[in-house]
Amino acid sequence: MSGDADLRPGEVTVDLPPATDAQLRFIGKIRTPFQTPADCPRQGDPEEGPVCRLELIPELEPALEGIERSSWLEVLYWLDRSRRDLVLQSPKRDGRTRGTFSLRSPVRPNPIGLSRVRLVRHFGTVLEVRGLDCLDGTPLLDIKPDRCDHAVRERAAHRDGDDAG
Ligand SMILES: C[S@@+](CC[C@H](N)C(=O)[O-])C[C@H]1O[C@@H](n2cnc3c(N)ncnc32)[C@H](O)[C@@H]1O
């Protein structure tokens, strides 16, 4: 998705060196009710947003052990339907532009999305969460315990001479 026809007034693209293979592997996919970009919120809502599913590949089921220790998670995903060559963007389509790295736009050289989500339920290779803003079928890159939950546990573990992980 990178035709000039998609450009808004004032937007600027560059020719970038070819993407190298960073050896990322998709760990699963995200199922959401959002079928088109127009259906997606700009950012997810972890309180009122719909329940979405993170579906991991079966091999990774053991990697979810202990996930319920965090009620909040950070989810990283690959915004696979984004163009990757815009350096100046016009979010409001009004000809006024901002640099890509000053925006959370999905359009970026490496289209990685990051959302803080609330964990609703875990079963098997599936996590049900609230707070996502991505299209149905978006590839999943990583899941981490939220920094706040993690920091609290780390401090407690340090106090108790334990390893919180
Ligand atoms: C503004 S981005 C924010 C992503 C993430 N929460 C972040 O801050 O890094 C969310 C928007 O990306 C677009 N989007 C969602 N899934 C996408 C996908 N798989 N490929 C390309 N664009 C997508 C939708 O327009 C959605 O509203």
The ligand as an ORCA input file, in Angstrom:
! r2SCAN-3c Opt
* xyz 0 1
  C      -3.044      5.207     15.330
  S      -2.595      3.488     15.199
  C      -2.134      3.206     16.901
  C      -1.519      1.845     17.099
  C      -0.992      1.613     18.523
  N      -2.032      1.727     19.535
  C       0.151      2.539     18.846
  O      -0.076      3.589     19.457
  O       1.306      2.219     18.504
  C      -4.146      2.669     15.092
  C      -4.701      2.793     13.704
  O      -3.928      1.963     12.830
  C      -4.728      1.515     11.748
  N      -4.530      0.059     11.659
  C      -5.018     -0.868     12.499
  N      -4.611     -2.099     12.159
  C      -3.836     -1.947     11.060
  C      -3.106     -2.861     10.241
  N      -3.089     -4.166     10.462
  N      -2.422     -2.336      9.191
  C      -2.429     -0.999      8.950
  N      -3.108     -0.096      9.680
  C      -3.802     -0.562     10.738
  C      -6.166      1.913     12.063
  O      -6.467      3.039     11.288
  C      -6.108      2.292     13.545
  O      -7.038      3.305     13.865
*
